[in-house]
Amino acid sequence: MRSLKEFPRTPKRTRPRGRILILAAISAAAAITFATGASATTRAKASPKPVELSVFAPGANDVAGKDGSGFVIDLSLTARNKASNGFLAPEAGYKPLFNNPTSPTFQPGANGGAPGLVVLLSTTPDMPGTPFHGPNTNLAGLFQINGVGAVRGGLTQTWNTWQVGKAGFGSGPSVLTAYVVQGTAPAVVPATGLELISNTVKVPFTITAPAPVRTP
């Protein structure tokens, strides 16, 4: 009988060292390319708009007003750098303005002191025969106080405030949406076709219910 030593051993399959090094190099190059591409994509997506919009009131989840009115929507627009000051310049229509509620300019649509501002309330009613056409109605034209100044090393900033003096903008859970577009904002905002020059801010809050109507 033949001993085990006499049987030939099955040779082990070995991968050439040169091939291993080549595969490792290819994998490393692919990883670097993917990481670089992903980083570039992230940078492209994160590129900020030239104007920064901030909402100070209402705050998220606030219960605003009494009997459907008496609350404030307060926001500001700030150029992100000096090169962006032109977007908020007087030549672009941004200027101090008191929008008197007795003036013909006090109505839904573009604001005379901040023409690109868009402000929407999800509870705005649709009232045929009036300027109110539901949630896509731009309420920026109802902002009474509009100021302009320079902050943080010469960056242009506006302050825009609306005191909601009368009920009529719905009640219950609502969402405030605000942003700025290039040029003059429309009175009724379309689904597409506007060029945004700021970030978009959405604030969920609650509008108190109007006082019940007393019957004689």
Secondary structure, DSSP 8 states (H G I E B T S, - for coil): ---GGGS---------HHHHHHHHHHHHHHHHHHHHHHHHHHHHHH---SEEEEEEES-TT-EE-BTTB-EEEEEEEEESSGGGGGGGSGGGT---EE--TTSTT-SSS--SSSTTEEEEETT--B-TTSS-BGGGB--GGG--EEEEEEETTTEEEEEEEEEE-S--S--EEEEEEEEEBSS---SB--SS---B-B--EEEEEEE---------
